[in-house]
């Protein structure tokens, strides 16, 4: 839990009453929760958009949205799941995954595939939805670039774009170059050494860590090309929403922010590909609940290769 924005050491373990589900809500006994960059941003309160709903202090005192576990109890009007079911989903609005129990709307949960462990399932909902929508429209022969490709969303995006027949370039730090190649990247770029906006041109750019100017991104696009960003600085996102759309139209290119659609319909297709062996899940490290601060730091500082997972207790760990 935490009461103020800041570094990982503002987090603490605290005993609280077990929550009760309201109408259309489910109480989940958490087995595993994967760490997303959005958790790191909401911990620090930066970029500014991460403070939506809580400008001065966190709106939710417990982080963790990508949960997997067992249904413990259901509230009124819940019809799709029942106690004992194994479920997973992106609980982005309520969060609470770094705990033994979490409340989630029934609508965000799906039944966990039997072929996936809880840890594996927890890596998919947010990262898979971003990757699938961010690479939508890629086609054989096109050049696709993924910036921030060594993390969870990025590694899924590389694989999805390759499945569509694209030539894929992955961008991240030097410690992730071999990993990006291993999941299918045709070319890799160390962003600390080379400026990817001066390479290309690319037909599609999925940017998971946008901090450059609109015009830098535009020059990296081929005519008719598309640029979509998901994360990054507030100023970059605002410029992309305003200047980007105009600059793109004037040059026969499309630049904008990817509005990610959430829910099982958008992440279950990715899970299906994982079950079929068409996509690989790479878990960088698994941490225990009391190690959640270290797990968040590993992701936030850019050291995670693939996904980082927090496992909640020994009973859950024995099910992996």
URZIFEN-V232661 format. One record per helix or strand. SS is the DSSP state (2 for helix, 1 for strand). FROM is the first residue (numbers start at 1). TO is the last residue. If there is no record, write none. Layout:
SS&FROM&TO  SS&FROM&TO
//
This chain:
2&8&10  1&25&35  2&37&44  2&48&51  1&66&74  1&86&90  1&101&105  2&106&108  1&109&111  2&118&122  2&125&134  1&143&147  1&151&151  2&152&163  1&167&172  2&174&182  1&187&190  2&196&198  1&202&207  1&210&210  2&214&219  1&221&229  1&232&232  2&234&250  1&254&257  2&264&275  1&283&288  2&289&300  1&306&311  2&314&317
//
